[in-house]
Amino acid sequence: MYGCPGRRKERGWHSHWLHIWRVTGKWANTSIFRVNDADELHEILTALPLFRYMEIEVIALNRHPASIEEATTGD
């Protein structure tokens, strides 16, 4: 369903894949997704072309009460 990251806007990823950073000196990255549940994240990750070769660690994050974004956007 989701295809390749370079086409994420075409596939609706723009609403889920918020950030991606390259890990310096490694063949690795760190990404931030916004999803409703583990099933939705699983669907996105398993659709990646290189999924079967990836080592994935999932860490759930929540907004911090002192978030600068929270203070400026009112979310």
VOPARO-348459 format. One record per atom (N, C-alpha, C): residue number from 0; residue in one letter; y, z, x. Coordinates in steps of 0.1 Angstrom, whole numbers, plus 5000, padded with zeros to 4 digits. Layout:
<vose><pos>NUM</pos><code>A</code><v>Y</v><w>Z</w><u>X</u></vose>
...
***
This chain:
<vose><pos>0</pos><code>M</code><v>4988</v><w>5000</w><u>5008</u></vose>
<vose><pos>0</pos><code>M</code><v>5000</v><w>5000</w><u>5000</u></vose>
<vose><pos>0</pos><code>M</code><v>5013</v><w>5000</w><u>5008</u></vose>
<vose><pos>1</pos><code>Y</code><v>5013</v><w>5008</w><u>5019</u></vose>
<vose><pos>1</pos><code>Y</code><v>5026</v><w>5009</w><u>5026</u></vose>
<vose><pos>1</pos><code>Y</code><v>5028</v><w>5000</w><u>5038</u></vose>
<vose><pos>2</pos><code>G</code><v>5017</v><w>4994</w><u>5044</u></vose>
<vose><pos>2</pos><code>G</code><v>5019</v><w>4985</w><u>5055</u></vose>
<vose><pos>2</pos><code>G</code><v>5025</v><w>4990</w><u>5067</u></vose>
<vose><pos>3</pos><code>C</code><v>5033</v><w>4983</w><u>5074</u></vose>
<vose><pos>3</pos><code>C</code><v>5038</v><w>4986</w><u>5087</u></vose>
<vose><pos>3</pos><code>C</code><v>5052</v><w>4993</w><u>5087</u></vose>
<vose><pos>4</pos><code>P</code><v>5055</v><w>5003</w><u>5096</u></vose>
<vose><pos>4</pos><code>P</code><v>5067</v><w>5010</w><u>5095</u></vose>
<vose><pos>4</pos><code>P</code><v>5080</v><w>5001</w><u>5096</u></vose>
<vose><pos>5</pos><code>G</code><v>5079</v><w>4990</w><u>5103</u></vose>
<vose><pos>5</pos><code>G</code><v>5090</v><w>4981</w><u>5104</u></vose>
<vose><pos>5</pos><code>G</code><v>5094</v><w>4975</w><u>5090</u></vose>
<vose><pos>6</pos><code>R</code><v>5086</v><w>4976</w><u>5081</u></vose>
<vose><pos>6</pos><code>R</code><v>5088</v><w>4971</w><u>5067</u></vose>
<vose><pos>6</pos><code>R</code><v>5089</v><w>4982</w><u>5057</u></vose>
<vose><pos>7</pos><code>R</code><v>5092</v><w>4994</w><u>5061</u></vose>
<vose><pos>7</pos><code>R</code><v>5092</v><w>5006</w><u>5052</u></vose>
<vose><pos>7</pos><code>R</code><v>5101</v><w>5004</w><u>5040</u></vose>
<vose><pos>8</pos><code>K</code><v>5113</v><w>4998</w><u>5042</u></vose>
<vose><pos>8</pos><code>K</code><v>5122</v><w>4997</w><u>5030</u></vose>
<vose><pos>8</pos><code>K</code><v>5116</v><w>4987</w><u>5020</u></vose>
<vose><pos>9</pos><code>E</code><v>5109</v><w>4977</w><u>5024</u></vose>
<vose><pos>9</pos><code>E</code><v>5102</v><w>4968</w><u>5015</u></vose>
<vose><pos>9</pos><code>E</code><v>5091</v><w>4975</w><u>5007</u></vose>
<vose><pos>10</pos><code>R</code><v>5085</v><w>4985</w><u>5013</u></vose>
<vose><pos>10</pos><code>R</code><v>5073</v><w>4991</w><u>5007</u></vose>
<vose><pos>10</pos><code>R</code><v>5077</v><w>5004</w><u>5000</u></vose>
<vose><pos>11</pos><code>G</code><v>5089</v><w>5008</w><u>4999</u></vose>
<vose><pos>11</pos><code>G</code><v>5093</v><w>5021</w><u>4993</u></vose>
<vose><pos>11</pos><code>G</code><v>5092</v><w>5033</w><u>5002</u></vose>
<vose><pos>12</pos><code>W</code><v>5090</v><w>5031</w><u>5015</u></vose>
<vose><pos>12</pos><code>W</code><v>5089</v><w>5042</w><u>5025</u></vose>
<vose><pos>12</pos><code>W</code><v>5103</v><w>5049</w><u>5026</u></vose>
<vose><pos>13</pos><code>H</code><v>5114</v><w>5042</w><u>5024</u></vose>
<vose><pos>13</pos><code>H</code><v>5127</v><w>5048</w><u>5026</u></vose>
<vose><pos>13</pos><code>H</code><v>5129</v><w>5061</w><u>5019</u></vose>
<vose><pos>14</pos><code>S</code><v>5122</v><w>5063</w><u>5008</u></vose>
<vose><pos>14</pos><code>S</code><v>5123</v><w>5075</w><u>5001</u></vose>
<vose><pos>14</pos><code>S</code><v>5114</v><w>5086</w><u>5006</u></vose>
<vose><pos>15</pos><code>H</code><v>5105</v><w>5083</w><u>5015</u></vose>
<vose><pos>15</pos><code>H</code><v>5095</v><w>5093</w><u>5020</u></vose>
<vose><pos>15</pos><code>H</code><v>5096</v><w>5095</w><u>5035</u></vose>
<vose><pos>16</pos><code>W</code><v>5098</v><w>5085</w><u>5043</u></vose>
<vose><pos>16</pos><code>W</code><v>5099</v><w>5086</w><u>5057</u></vose>
<vose><pos>16</pos><code>W</code><v>5113</v><w>5088</w><u>5061</u></vose>
<vose><pos>17</pos><code>L</code><v>5117</v><w>5100</w><u>5063</u></vose>
<vose><pos>17</pos><code>L</code><v>5131</v><w>5103</w><u>5065</u></vose>
<vose><pos>17</pos><code>L</code><v>5136</v><w>5101</w><u>5080</u></vose>
<vose><pos>18</pos><code>H</code><v>5127</v><w>5105</w><u>5089</u></vose>
<vose><pos>18</pos><code>H</code><v>5131</v><w>5104</w><u>5104</u></vose>
<vose><pos>18</pos><code>H</code><v>5119</v><w>5101</w><u>5112</u></vose>
<vose><pos>19</pos><code>I</code><v>5121</v><w>5095</w><u>5123</u></vose>
<vose><pos>19</pos><code>I</code><v>5111</v><w>5092</w><u>5133</u></vose>
<vose><pos>19</pos><code>I</code><v>5117</v><w>5093</w><u>5147</u></vose>
<vose><pos>20</pos><code>W</code><v>5111</v><w>5101</w><u>5156</u></vose>
<vose><pos>20</pos><code>W</code><v>5116</v><w>5103</w><u>5169</u></vose>
<vose><pos>20</pos><code>W</code><v>5104</v><w>5099</w><u>5179</u></vose>
<vose><pos>21</pos><code>R</code><v>5108</v><w>5093</w><u>5190</u></vose>
<vose><pos>21</pos><code>R</code><v>5098</v><w>5090</w><u>5201</u></vose>
<vose><pos>21</pos><code>R</code><v>5097</v><w>5102</w><u>5210</u></vose>
<vose><pos>22</pos><code>V</code><v>5085</v><w>5106</w><u>5214</u></vose>
<vose><pos>22</pos><code>V</code><v>5084</v><w>5117</w><u>5223</u></vose>
<vose><pos>22</pos><code>V</code><v>5085</v><w>5111</w><u>5237</u></vose>
<vose><pos>23</pos><code>T</code><v>5095</v><w>5115</w><u>5245</u></vose>
<vose><pos>23</pos><code>T</code><v>5097</v><w>5109</w><u>5258</u></vose>
<vose><pos>23</pos><code>T</code><v>5085</v><w>5111</w><u>5267</u></vose>
<vose><pos>24</pos><code>G</code><v>5081</v><w>5101</w><u>5274</u></vose>
<vose><pos>24</pos><code>G</code><v>5070</v><w>5101</w><u>5284</u></vose>
<vose><pos>24</pos><code>G</code><v>5056</v><w>5101</w><u>5278</u></vose>
<vose><pos>25</pos><code>K</code><v>5055</v><w>5099</w><u>5265</u></vose>
<vose><pos>25</pos><code>K</code><v>5042</v><w>5099</w><u>5258</u></vose>
<vose><pos>25</pos><code>K</code><v>5041</v><w>5088</w><u>5248</u></vose>
<vose><pos>26</pos><code>W</code><v>5029</v><w>5084</w><u>5245</u></vose>
<vose><pos>26</pos><code>W</code><v>5027</v><w>5074</w><u>5235</u></vose>
<vose><pos>26</pos><code>W</code><v>5026</v><w>5082</w><u>5222</u></vose>
<vose><pos>27</pos><code>A</code><v>5037</v><w>5087</w><u>5217</u></vose>
<vose><pos>27</pos><code>A</code><v>5037</v><w>5096</w><u>5205</u></vose>
<vose><pos>27</pos><code>A</code><v>5050</v><w>5096</w><u>5198</u></vose>
<vose><pos>28</pos><code>N</code><v>5050</v><w>5101</w><u>5186</u></vose>
<vose><pos>28</pos><code>N</code><v>5063</v><w>5103</w><u>5179</u></vose>
<vose><pos>28</pos><code>N</code><v>5062</v><w>5115</w><u>5170</u></vose>
<vose><pos>29</pos><code>T</code><v>5073</v><w>5119</w><u>5165</u></vose>
<vose><pos>29</pos><code>T</code><v>5074</v><w>5130</w><u>5155</u></vose>
<vose><pos>29</pos><code>T</code><v>5081</v><w>5124</w><u>5143</u></vose>
<vose><pos>30</pos><code>S</code><v>5076</v><w>5126</w><u>5132</u></vose>
<vose><pos>30</pos><code>S</code><v>5082</v><w>5120</w><u>5119</u></vose>
<vose><pos>30</pos><code>S</code><v>5084</v><w>5131</w><u>5109</u></vose>
<vose><pos>31</pos><code>I</code><v>5094</v><w>5129</w><u>5101</u></vose>
<vose><pos>31</pos><code>I</code><v>5097</v><w>5138</w><u>5089</u></vose>
<vose><pos>31</pos><code>I</code><v>5095</v><w>5130</w><u>5077</u></vose>
<vose><pos>32</pos><code>F</code><v>5087</v><w>5135</w><u>5068</u></vose>
<vose><pos>32</pos><code>F</code><v>5084</v><w>5128</w><u>5055</u></vose>
<vose><pos>32</pos><code>F</code><v>5089</v><w>5138</w><u>5044</u></vose>
<vose><pos>33</pos><code>R</code><v>5093</v><w>5132</w><u>5033</u></vose>
<vose><pos>33</pos><code>R</code><v>5096</v><w>5140</w><u>5021</u></vose>
<vose><pos>33</pos><code>R</code><v>5086</v><w>5135</w><u>5010</u></vose>
<vose><pos>34</pos><code>V</code><v>5076</v><w>5143</w><u>5007</u></vose>
<vose><pos>34</pos><code>V</code><v>5066</v><w>5140</w><u>4997</u></vose>
<vose><pos>34</pos><code>V</code><v>5065</v><w>5151</w><u>4987</u></vose>
<vose><pos>35</pos><code>N</code><v>5059</v><w>5148</w><u>4975</u></vose>
<vose><pos>35</pos><code>N</code><v>5057</v><w>5158</w><u>4965</u></vose>
<vose><pos>35</pos><code>N</code><v>5044</v><w>5167</w><u>4967</u></vose>
<vose><pos>36</pos><code>D</code><v>5034</v><w>5161</w><u>4974</u></vose>
<vose><pos>36</pos><code>D</code><v>5022</v><w>5169</w><u>4977</u></vose>
<vose><pos>36</pos><code>D</code><v>5014</v><w>5163</w><u>4988</u></vose>
<vose><pos>37</pos><code>A</code><v>5004</v><w>5170</w><u>4992</u></vose>
<vose><pos>37</pos><code>A</code><v>4995</v><w>5165</w><u>5003</u></vose>
<vose><pos>37</pos><code>A</code><v>4988</v><w>5152</w><u>5000</u></vose>
<vose><pos>38</pos><code>D</code><v>4985</v><w>5149</w><u>4987</u></vose>
<vose><pos>38</pos><code>D</code><v>4979</v><w>5136</w><u>4984</u></vose>
<vose><pos>38</pos><code>D</code><v>4988</v><w>5125</w><u>4986</u></vose>
<vose><pos>39</pos><code>E</code><v>5001</v><w>5126</w><u>4983</u></vose>
<vose><pos>39</pos><code>E</code><v>5011</v><w>5116</w><u>4986</u></vose>
<vose><pos>39</pos><code>E</code><v>5012</v><w>5113</w><u>5001</u></vose>
<vose><pos>40</pos><code>L</code><v>5013</v><w>5123</w><u>5009</u></vose>
<vose><pos>40</pos><code>L</code><v>5014</v><w>5122</w><u>5023</u></vose>
<vose><pos>40</pos><code>L</code><v>5001</v><w>5115</w><u>5029</u></vose>
<vose><pos>41</pos><code>H</code><v>4990</v><w>5119</w><u>5024</u></vose>
<vose><pos>41</pos><code>H</code><v>4977</v><w>5113</w><u>5028</u></vose>
<vose><pos>41</pos><code>H</code><v>4977</v><w>5098</w><u>5025</u></vose>
<vose><pos>42</pos><code>E</code><v>4982</v><w>5094</w><u>5014</u></vose>
<vose><pos>42</pos><code>E</code><v>4982</v><w>5080</w><u>5010</u></vose>
<vose><pos>42</pos><code>E</code><v>4991</v><w>5072</w><u>5020</u></vose>
<vose><pos>43</pos><code>I</code><v>5002</v><w>5078</w><u>5023</u></vose>
<vose><pos>43</pos><code>I</code><v>5011</v><w>5071</w><u>5032</u></vose>
<vose><pos>43</pos><code>I</code><v>5005</v><w>5070</w><u>5046</u></vose>
<vose><pos>44</pos><code>L</code><v>5000</v><w>5081</w><u>5051</u></vose>
<vose><pos>44</pos><code>L</code><v>4994</v><w>5081</w><u>5065</u></vose>
<vose><pos>44</pos><code>L</code><v>4982</v><w>5072</w><u>5066</u></vose>
<vose><pos>45</pos><code>T</code><v>4973</v><w>5073</w><u>5057</u></vose>
<vose><pos>45</pos><code>T</code><v>4961</v><w>5065</w><u>5058</u></vose>
<vose><pos>45</pos><code>T</code><v>4963</v><w>5050</w><u>5056</u></vose>
<vose><pos>46</pos><code>A</code><v>4975</v><w>5046</w><u>5051</u></vose>
<vose><pos>46</pos><code>A</code><v>4978</v><w>5032</w><u>5050</u></vose>
<vose><pos>46</pos><code>A</code><v>4984</v><w>5026</w><u>5063</u></vose>
<vose><pos>47</pos><code>L</code><v>4987</v><w>5035</w><u>5072</u></vose>
<vose><pos>47</pos><code>L</code><v>4993</v><w>5030</w><u>5085</u></vose>
<vose><pos>47</pos><code>L</code><v>4983</v><w>5021</w><u>5092</u></vose>
<vose><pos>48</pos><code>P</code><v>4987</v><w>5010</w><u>5098</u></vose>
<vose><pos>48</pos><code>P</code><v>4977</v><w>5001</w><u>5105</u></vose>
<vose><pos>48</pos><code>P</code><v>4969</v><w>5008</w><u>5116</u></vose>
<vose><pos>49</pos><code>L</code><v>4975</v><w>5017</w><u>5123</u></vose>
<vose><pos>49</pos><code>L</code><v>4968</v><w>5024</w><u>5134</u></vose>
<vose><pos>49</pos><code>L</code><v>4962</v><w>5038</w><u>5131</u></vose>
<vose><pos>50</pos><code>F</code><v>4962</v><w>5041</w><u>5118</u></vose>
<vose><pos>50</pos><code>F</code><v>4958</v><w>5054</w><u>5113</u></vose>
<vose><pos>50</pos><code>F</code><v>4945</v><w>5059</w><u>5120</u></vose>
<vose><pos>51</pos><code>R</code><v>4935</v><w>5050</w><u>5120</u></vose>
<vose><pos>51</pos><code>R</code><v>4922</v><w>5055</w><u>5125</u></vose>
<vose><pos>51</pos><code>R</code><v>4922</v><w>5058</w><u>5140</u></vose>
<vose><pos>52</pos><code>Y</code><v>4932</v><w>5054</w><u>5147</u></vose>
<vose><pos>52</pos><code>Y</code><v>4934</v><w>5058</w><u>5162</u></vose>
<vose><pos>52</pos><code>Y</code><v>4943</v><w>5069</w><u>5164</u></vose>
<vose><pos>53</pos><code>M</code><v>4949</v><w>5075</w><u>5154</u></vose>
<vose><pos>53</pos><code>M</code><v>4960</v><w>5085</w><u>5155</u></vose>
<vose><pos>53</pos><code>M</code><v>4954</v><w>5099</w><u>5155</u></vose>
<vose><pos>54</pos><code>E</code><v>4960</v><w>5108</w><u>5163</u></vose>
<vose><pos>54</pos><code>E</code><v>4958</v><w>5122</w><u>5161</u></vose>
<vose><pos>54</pos><code>E</code><v>4970</v><w>5127</w><u>5154</u></vose>
<vose><pos>55</pos><code>I</code><v>4968</v><w>5133</w><u>5142</u></vose>
<vose><pos>55</pos><code>I</code><v>4979</v><w>5137</w><u>5134</u></vose>
<vose><pos>55</pos><code>I</code><v>4978</v><w>5152</w><u>5131</u></vose>
<vose><pos>56</pos><code>E</code><v>4990</v><w>5159</w><u>5133</u></vose>
<vose><pos>56</pos><code>E</code><v>4992</v><w>5173</w><u>5130</u></vose>
<vose><pos>56</pos><code>E</code><v>5002</v><w>5174</w><u>5119</u></vose>
<vose><pos>57</pos><code>V</code><v>4999</v><w>5180</w><u>5108</u></vose>
<vose><pos>57</pos><code>V</code><v>5008</v><w>5182</w><u>5097</u></vose>
<vose><pos>57</pos><code>V</code><v>5013</v><w>5196</w><u>5096</u></vose>
<vose><pos>58</pos><code>I</code><v>5026</v><w>5197</w><u>5096</u></vose>
<vose><pos>58</pos><code>I</code><v>5033</v><w>5210</w><u>5095</u></vose>
<vose><pos>58</pos><code>I</code><v>5042</v><w>5210</w><u>5083</u></vose>
<vose><pos>59</pos><code>A</code><v>5040</v><w>5218</w><u>5073</u></vose>
<vose><pos>59</pos><code>A</code><v>5049</v><w>5219</w><u>5061</u></vose>
<vose><pos>59</pos><code>A</code><v>5062</v><w>5225</w><u>5065</u></vose>
<vose><pos>60</pos><code>L</code><v>5074</v><w>5219</w><u>5061</u></vose>
<vose><pos>60</pos><code>L</code><v>5087</v><w>5224</w><u>5064</u></vose>
<vose><pos>60</pos><code>L</code><v>5094</v><w>5227</w><u>5051</u></vose>
<vose><pos>61</pos><code>N</code><v>5103</v><w>5237</w><u>5051</u></vose>
<vose><pos>61</pos><code>N</code><v>5112</v><w>5240</w><u>5040</u></vose>
<vose><pos>61</pos><code>N</code><v>5126</v><w>5241</w><u>5045</u></vose>
<vose><pos>62</pos><code>R</code><v>5136</v><w>5238</w><u>5036</u></vose>
<vose><pos>62</pos><code>R</code><v>5150</v><w>5240</w><u>5040</u></vose>
<vose><pos>62</pos><code>R</code><v>5153</v><w>5254</w><u>5044</u></vose>
<vose><pos>63</pos><code>H</code><v>5161</v><w>5256</w><u>5054</u></vose>
<vose><pos>63</pos><code>H</code><v>5166</v><w>5269</w><u>5058</u></vose>
<vose><pos>63</pos><code>H</code><v>5178</v><w>5272</w><u>5050</u></vose>
<vose><pos>64</pos><code>P</code><v>5180</v><w>5285</w><u>5045</u></vose>
<vose><pos>64</pos><code>P</code><v>5191</v><w>5289</w><u>5037</u></vose>
<vose><pos>64</pos><code>P</code><v>5205</v><w>5286</w><u>5044</u></vose>
<vose><pos>65</pos><code>A</code><v>5205</v><w>5286</w><u>5057</u></vose>
<vose><pos>65</pos><code>A</code><v>5217</v><w>5283</w><u>5064</u></vose>
<vose><pos>65</pos><code>A</code><v>5219</v><w>5269</w><u>5069</u></vose>
<vose><pos>66</pos><code>S</code><v>5211</v><w>5260</w><u>5063</u></vose>
<vose><pos>66</pos><code>S</code><v>5212</v><w>5246</w><u>5067</u></vose>
<vose><pos>66</pos><code>S</code><v>5226</v><w>5240</w><u>5065</u></vose>
<vose><pos>67</pos><code>I</code><v>5230</v><w>5233</w><u>5076</u></vose>
<vose><pos>67</pos><code>I</code><v>5243</v><w>5226</w><u>5075</u></vose>
<vose><pos>67</pos><code>I</code><v>5244</v><w>5216</w><u>5064</u></vose>
<vose><pos>68</pos><code>E</code><v>5233</v><w>5208</w><u>5063</u></vose>
<vose><pos>68</pos><code>E</code><v>5232</v><w>5198</w><u>5052</u></vose>
<vose><pos>68</pos><code>E</code><v>5234</v><w>5205</w><u>5039</u></vose>
<vose><pos>69</pos><code>E</code><v>5227</v><w>5216</w><u>5036</u></vose>
<vose><pos>69</pos><code>E</code><v>5229</v><w>5223</w><u>5024</u></vose>
<vose><pos>69</pos><code>E</code><v>5243</v><w>5227</w><u>5021</u></vose>
<vose><pos>70</pos><code>A</code><v>5250</v><w>5231</w><u>5031</u></vose>
<vose><pos>70</pos><code>A</code><v>5264</v><w>5236</w><u>5030</u></vose>
<vose><pos>70</pos><code>A</code><v>5273</v><w>5224</w><u>5027</u></vose>
<vose><pos>71</pos><code>T</code><v>5271</v><w>5212</w><u>5032</u></vose>
<vose><pos>71</pos><code>T</code><v>5280</v><w>5201</w><u>5031</u></vose>
<vose><pos>71</pos><code>T</code><v>5277</v><w>5192</w><u>5019</u></vose>
<vose><pos>72</pos><code>T</code><v>5264</v><w>5192</w><u>5015</u></vose>
<vose><pos>72</pos><code>T</code><v>5260</v><w>5183</w><u>5003</u></vose>
<vose><pos>72</pos><code>T</code><v>5258</v><w>5190</w><u>4990</u></vose>
<vose><pos>73</pos><code>G</code><v>5256</v><w>5203</w><u>4991</u></vose>
<vose><pos>73</pos><code>G</code><v>5254</v><w>5211</w><u>4979</u></vose>
<vose><pos>73</pos><code>G</code><v>5240</v><w>5209</w><u>4973</u></vose>
<vose><pos>74</pos><code>D</code><v>5231</v><w>5204</w><u>4981</u></vose>
<vose><pos>74</pos><code>D</code><v>5217</v><w>5202</w><u>4976</u></vose>
<vose><pos>74</pos><code>D</code><v>5210</v><w>5216</w><u>4974</u></vose>
***
